[in-house]
Amino acid sequence: MGEMRKAKFSVGQVVRHRLYPFRGIIFDIDPVFANTEDWWLSIPEERRPRKDQPFYHLLAENAESEYIAYVSEQNLVLDDSGQPLRHPQVPELFRQGDDGSYRPVFLQHPH
């Protein structure tokens, strides 16, 4: 078994897909592929990512809708647009700081 790679991105970061027009906020990370084989095989072979890299669970959105996405690290880049996220679950899981960054609610200290 190969050495586990450290995830490039972290929970609360806003990212966008390298190939497809959507962006989202990371809410969970798998150190390696942890979805179904059917899901993996449904990706066109020429675009199918390697399984031995971190995969990210995103509260994702595109021009038409909001949804949950599962994306390989190789297909993500940091989104530094500063545009607010409209996904309805973002306020349930994150609080936005004065600097625009997102912090998971479960890391918030009670007041």
C-alpha positions, 0 to 999 in steps of 0.5 A: 500500500502506498504512502498517504498523501496529505490533502492540499485543501482543507475543510472550509476552503472554497474551491472550483472544479478545474474542468467543469463550471462549478464551485463549492466549499469543502465539508469533508475529506477522504484521504483516498477514493471512498465512493462506489465503483459504479460511481467511479466507472460512470466518469468518462475514462479519459477524465477518470481520476486516480483513486490514490489521492484525496477526494473532497465532499463539497457543498457545490453550486453552478449557475442552475443549482446547488448540490453535493459533489465528490471531487478528486484533488487533481480536479480542484483549484482554490476559488479566490473570487470572493463571491458568496456561496448560496448553497442552502446548507452553508449556514448550517455547517459554516460561519463566515469570518470578518476576513471572508474565510469559512469556519466549520460550526463544530469548531466554534466556541460557545459564547 
